[in-house]
Amino acid sequence: MKHLRKRSFRLAGHRTSVALEPEFWTALEALAARQALSLAALVAAVDAARPDPALPLASALRVHALRQHAPSQARPPG
């Protein structure tokens, strides 16, 4: 079993930590690099774009990474 890797960020003026699998951090770092953003800036953008603030940030980051990796396959049916 893979262990989660925790990283801390400052979002909307407060510190928060997010724990994700290393593979998701790698994917998010690659996305940030492609967009010429820091990882912190990408995380802040995903945080700001969450349609439901009750959705955990870790979940929003996983979904974002999936959608960017395989956009047509990461959409819910319907």
C-alpha positions, 0 to 999 in steps of 0.5 A: 500500500502506498503512503500518502504524502502531505504538503502544506499550502497557504490558501485564502490567507490560511495554512492548509495541508493536503495528503495525496498519493505520490503519483497525484503529486507528480501529475499535478507538478507536471500540470503546473509546469506545463502551465508555467505555474508553481504547484502552490498556484495550481492548488490555489486555482483548483481551490478557488474553482471548487463548485462545492466548498464542501468538496475536500480539496484533496478530492478536487485535486485528484479530479483535476489531475484526472481531467487534465490527464484524460479529459474525455474519460474523466467526466461523469456519465450523463 
